[in-house]
Amino acid sequence: PRVVMYAFYESPFADELLEARSRFQRATSQDVYGHKKRLQCLAWNHTGSALATGSHDHSIRIWKNIATLKDSTEFSGHTDSVSVVSWNPQDERVFASTSSDKTIKVWDTRSPRETHSIASRGEGLNLIWSPDGKTILCGCKISQGGDALQIADVAENRISKIVKFPYIVNEMAWNPSGSHFFLTTGNGSIEIRGWPDFKLARSISAHSSTIFSLAVSPNGKHFAVGGADALVSIWDMNELVSQRTLGDHSSMLRSLSISADSKFIASGSEDSRIFLSHIGSGATVATILTKGPCSDLAWHPTRNLLAFASSGPLDRHSKPSLTLYDATRT
């Protein structure tokens, strides 16, 4: 991908922004290949020792050689496109996935087959683990205008609870203490619900249309959402107020991720651009021009390393790729 840089003027963050500009300008990128069809999702485990990718080819691949991402192991079991992959926050070897095949699967990297397979009430749309690593929350489509959130008990290999919504529900994330989780919706709101009672603590009208993406900063001070209005809003976690809005994109947001140092947010859109923005000031420090719409992206949990999936038109001469944007070695 091609990287576009920006100049900065007087700002309380001037030195930090200039250093970031220099670092990202020297960043390197590489494409790696493994899947047969477009990548749909990706996620690092909590130690950063492995990256999982899911694809329209029904497979999941685990990449462990972080220096090159040249080698990967395939995990097969889904019979349709893989929608989401999510790692267990307590075990770097265990991850879960959901798919359009209406299943939730749990995997261990030491075995090529799933350890658990749980029937879903509908096509899997989103998925996260509970902080203790014992439960999976999985959103699924149950009707034209409504979704459901399923609670899967992994030890018992079953759905223990279903909460239905008369509207679309999208990405989820936990607050720092794990006492509540955030849920983005098709009506532009953010719901904050208690765990494990699911009681609605607060609903915030955040955007004018569907919110697709959600990210929480590693230091727990901020969260960000982005949606169909092509905007990214950054919020104070404690006050639950919007601090600034980023309007660089020209098409709907598909993915957000906040860097390990909690200073930068990467936003991926259908406009074939990834913007790297400074959370404290809202300034854009770099733009990565991608091959096509960005389906997912994620910062490494400890390094200035961004993995993302994007693809243009595929033909018999092209292959779907995973891209690693590395500002660590600069």
VEXPA-997301 format. One line per 4 residues: number of its first residue (from 1); their letters; for each residue x, y, z of C-alpha. Coordinates in nm, 2 decimals, m for minus. Each point is the difference from the previous one (the first is absolute). Layout:
NUM	A	X:Y:Z  ...
This chain:
1	PRVV	0.00:0.00:0.00  0.10:0.36:m0.05  0.03:0.23:0.30  m0.09:0.37:0.01
5	MYAF	0.14:0.22:0.27  m0.11:0.33:0.15  0.17:0.31:0.13  m0.09:0.16:0.34
9	YESP	0.00:0.35:0.14  m0.01:0.13:0.36  m0.16:m0.26:0.23  0.04:m0.12:0.36
13	FADE	0.09:m0.33:m0.16  0.23:0.15:m0.27  0.31:m0.20:0.10  m0.19:m0.33:0.04
17	LLEA	m0.17:0.05:m0.33  0.32:0.08:m0.19  0.16:m0.31:0.15  m0.29:m0.21:m0.10
21	RSRF	0.00:0.14:m0.35  0.37:m0.09:m0.04  m0.05:m0.35:0.14  m0.30:m0.08:m0.22
25	QRAT	0.17:0.14:m0.30  0.28:m0.25:0.04  m0.24:m0.29:0.06  0.02:m0.30:m0.22
29	SQDV	m0.28:m0.22:m0.13  m0.02:m0.35:m0.14  m0.28:m0.22:m0.14  m0.02:m0.36:0.09
33	YGHK	m0.22:m0.27:m0.15  m0.18:m0.31:0.12  m0.37:0.03:m0.05  m0.17:m0.09:m0.33
37	KRLQ	m0.27:0.27:0.03  m0.04:0.34:0.16  0.09:0.04:0.37  m0.30:0.10:0.21
41	CLAW	0.15:0.04:0.35  0.32:m0.01:0.20  0.11:0.02:0.37  0.32:m0.02:0.20
45	NHTG	0.01:m0.21:0.32  0.06:0.20:0.32  0.38:m0.07:0.01  0.05:0.08:m0.37
49	SALA	0.16:m0.34:m0.07  m0.26:m0.09:m0.26  m0.24:0.15:m0.25  m0.32:m0.17:m0.11
53	TGSH	m0.17:0.08:m0.34  m0.34:m0.12:m0.12  m0.11:0.00:m0.37  m0.28:m0.05:m0.25
57	DHSI	0.17:m0.33:m0.08  m0.15:m0.14:0.32  0.34:m0.04:0.16  0.20:0.16:0.29
61	RIWK	0.38:0.03:m0.01  0.23:0.06:0.30  0.32:0.19:m0.07  0.27:m0.04:0.27
65	NIAT	0.32:0.13:m0.17  m0.07:0.36:0.08  0.33:0.12:m0.15  m0.10:m0.11:m0.35
69	LKDS	m0.36:m0.15:0.02  0.13:m0.24:m0.27  m0.13:m0.32:0.15  m0.35:m0.08:0.11
73	TEFS	m0.21:m0.29:0.11  m0.35:m0.06:m0.13  m0.30:m0.08:0.22  m0.30:m0.15:m0.19
77	GHTD	m0.34:m0.08:0.13  m0.24:0.28:m0.10  m0.21:m0.05:m0.31  m0.05:0.37:m0.09
81	SVSV	0.17:0.33:0.03  0.18:0.07:0.33  m0.14:0.32:0.15  0.20:0.06:0.31
85	VSWN	0.30:m0.15:0.19  0.07:0.08:0.36  0.27:m0.12:0.24  m0.06:m0.12:0.36
89	PQDE	0.14:0.28:0.22  0.12:m0.25:0.25  0.16:m0.25:m0.23  0.22:0.10:m0.30
93	RVFA	m0.05:m0.34:m0.17  m0.39:0.00:0.00  m0.22:0.20:m0.24  m0.36:0.00:m0.11
97	STSS	m0.17:0.07:m0.33  m0.34:0.04:m0.15  m0.13:m0.03:m0.35  m0.28:0.03:m0.24
101	DKTI	m0.04:m0.37:0.05  m0.19:0.07:0.33  0.26:m0.15:0.23  0.24:0.12:0.27
105	KVWD	0.32:m0.19:0.02  0.28:m0.01:0.26  0.35:m0.10:m0.11  0.34:m0.08:0.16
109	TRSP	0.31:0.08:m0.21  0.15:m0.33:0.09  m0.28:m0.19:m0.18  m0.12:0.04:m0.36
113	RETH	m0.36:m0.07:0.09  m0.24:0.20:0.22  m0.03:m0.10:0.36  m0.36:0.12:0.03
117	SIAS	m0.28:0.07:m0.26  m0.32:0.18:0.12  m0.30:0.05:m0.22  m0.10:0.36:m0.05
121	RGEG	m0.35:0.13:m0.04  0.10:0.19:m0.31  0.30:0.11:m0.22  0.28:0.11:0.23
125	LNLI	0.07:0.38:m0.02  0.23:0.08:0.29  0.17:m0.17:0.29  0.20:0.07:0.31
129	WSPD	0.11:m0.19:0.31  m0.09:0.10:0.35  0.30:0.13:0.20  0.03:m0.33:0.19
133	GKTI	0.03:m0.20:m0.32  m0.29:m0.23:0.10  m0.29:0.15:m0.21  m0.04:0.11:m0.35
137	LCGC	m0.24:0.28:m0.11  m0.11:m0.05:m0.36  m0.23:0.22:m0.20  m0.21:m0.16:m0.27
141	KISQ	m0.26:0.11:m0.26  m0.35:m0.14:0.08  m0.23:0.22:m0.22  0.01:0.27:m0.26
145	GGDA	m0.02:0.27:0.26  0.14:m0.16:0.32  0.29:m0.18:0.15  0.07:m0.21:0.30
149	LQIA	0.29:m0.02:0.25  0.08:m0.36:0.11  0.19:m0.09:0.31  0.20:m0.32:m0.06
153	DVAE	0.13:m0.20:0.30  0.31:m0.16:m0.14  0.04:m0.26:0.28  m0.36:m0.12:m0.05
157	NRIS	0.02:0.03:m0.38  m0.34:0.18:m0.03  m0.18:0.33:m0.03  m0.10:0.09:0.35
161	KIVK	m0.19:0.32:m0.07  m0.14:0.20:m0.30  m0.09:0.37:0.00  m0.20:0.12:m0.30
165	FPYI	0.01:0.35:m0.14  m0.25:0.16:m0.24  0.29:0.17:m0.18  0.35:m0.08:m0.13
169	VNEM	0.28:m0.05:0.25  0.36:0.01:m0.11  0.34:0.01:0.18  0.05:m0.06:0.37
173	AWNP	0.28:0.09:0.25  0.05:0.00:0.37  0.06:0.29:0.24  0.34:m0.02:0.18
177	SGSH	m0.15:m0.17:0.31  m0.20:m0.26:m0.19  m0.32:0.10:0.19  m0.17:0.13:m0.32
181	FFLT	0.02:m0.04:m0.37  m0.06:0.24:m0.28  m0.23:m0.09:m0.29  m0.03:0.20:m0.32
185	TGNG	m0.33:0.00:m0.19  m0.16:0.06:m0.34  m0.18:0.31:0.13  0.33:0.19:0.08
189	SIEI	0.00:m0.06:0.37  0.24:m0.15:0.25  m0.15:m0.22:0.26  0.18:m0.06:0.33
193	RGWP	m0.13:m0.32:0.17  0.09:m0.16:0.33  0.17:m0.34:0.01  m0.12:m0.27:0.05
197	DFKL	m0.35:0.14:0.06  m0.02:0.18:m0.34  m0.19:0.29:0.17  0.01:0.31:m0.21
201	ARSI	0.20:0.26:0.19  0.00:0.27:m0.26  m0.07:0.06:m0.37  0.20:0.28:m0.18
205	SAHS	m0.11:0.15:m0.33  0.34:0.02:m0.17  m0.04:0.00:m0.38  m0.27:0.08:m0.25
209	STIF	0.00:m0.34:m0.15  0.12:m0.36:0.06  0.31:m0.04:0.21  0.22:m0.29:m0.14
213	SLAV	0.32:0.02:0.19  0.12:0.05:0.36  0.34:0.01:0.17  0.11:0.05:0.36
217	SPNG	0.34:0.14:0.08  0.24:m0.23:0.18  0.04:0.25:0.29  m0.38:0.00:0.04
221	KHFA	m0.03:0.38:m0.03  m0.17:0.02:m0.33  m0.22:m0.18:m0.25  m0.09:0.07:m0.36
225	VGGA	m0.29:m0.09:m0.23  m0.04:0.04:m0.38  m0.28:m0.07:m0.23  m0.20:0.05:m0.32
229	DALV	0.03:0.38:0.03  0.38:m0.03:m0.08  0.08:0.16:0.34  0.21:m0.11:0.29
233	SIWD	m0.08:0.13:0.35  0.24:m0.02:0.29  m0.16:m0.02:0.35  0.12:0.04:0.36
237	MNEL	m0.05:m0.33:0.17  m0.08:0.15:0.35  m0.21:0.29:m0.10  m0.16:m0.17:m0.30
241	VSQR	0.02:0.32:m0.21  0.12:0.04:m0.35  0.34:0.19:m0.01  0.05:0.03:m0.37
245	TLGD	m0.12:m0.13:m0.34  0.22:m0.10:m0.29  m0.14:0.06:m0.34  0.27:m0.11:m0.25
249	HSSM	m0.18:m0.29:m0.15  m0.24:0.02:m0.29  m0.18:m0.33:0.05  m0.13:m0.22:0.28
253	LRSL	0.24:m0.11:0.27  0.06:m0.38:0.03  0.27:m0.03:0.27  0.18:0.19:0.27
257	SISA	0.30:m0.09:0.22  0.20:0.20:0.26  0.37:m0.04:0.02  0.18:m0.17:0.30
261	DSKF	0.11:0.34:0.14  m0.36:0.13:m0.03  0.12:0.30:m0.20  m0.12:m0.08:m0.35
265	IASG	m0.31:m0.14:m0.16  m0.01:m0.18:m0.33  m0.32:0.02:m0.20  m0.09:m0.22:m0.30
269	SEDS	m0.27:0.09:m0.24  m0.16:m0.10:m0.33  0.17:0.30:m0.16  0.33:m0.21:m0.04
273	RIFL	0.19:0.21:0.26  0.12:m0.06:0.35  0.05:0.32:0.21  0.24:0.00:0.30
277	SHIG	m0.11:0.28:0.23  0.13:0.14:0.33  m0.26:m0.05:0.27  0.11:0.30:0.21
281	SGAT	m0.03:0.26:m0.27  m0.21:m0.17:m0.27  0.28:0.07:m0.26  0.05:m0.25:m0.28
285	VATI	0.37:m0.11:m0.01  m0.01:m0.23:m0.29  m0.23:m0.16:m0.27  0.05:m0.34:m0.14
289	LTKG	m0.14:m0.05:m0.34  m0.13:m0.36:m0.03  m0.09:m0.23:m0.29  m0.37:0.03:0.07
293	PCSD	m0.25:0.03:0.29  0.15:m0.09:0.34  m0.19:m0.29:0.16  0.19:m0.01:0.33
297	LAWH	0.32:0.13:0.17  0.17:m0.04:0.34  0.30:0.15:0.17  0.24:m0.25:0.16
301	PTRN	m0.05:0.01:0.39  0.36:0.11:0.08  0.16:0.13:m0.32  m0.06:0.27:m0.27
305	LLAF	m0.11:m0.27:m0.24  m0.33:0.02:m0.19  m0.16:m0.30:m0.17  m0.28:0.07:m0.25
309	ASSG	m0.20:m0.18:m0.27  m0.11:0.17:m0.32  m0.04:m0.11:m0.35  m0.09:0.13:m0.34
313	PLDR	m0.16:m0.20:m0.28  0.12:m0.36:0.00  0.08:m0.19:m0.32  0.20:m0.31:m0.09
317	HSKP	0.32:0.20:0.02  m0.06:0.16:0.34  0.00:m0.14:0.35  m0.16:0.13:0.32
321	SLTL	0.26:0.14:0.23  0.06:0.09:0.36  0.21:0.31:0.05  0.23:0.08:0.29
325	YDAT	0.09:0.37:0.05  0.30:0.02:0.22  0.12:0.32:0.17  0.19:m0.20:0.27
329	RT	0.33:m0.03:m0.17  0.03:0.37:m0.10
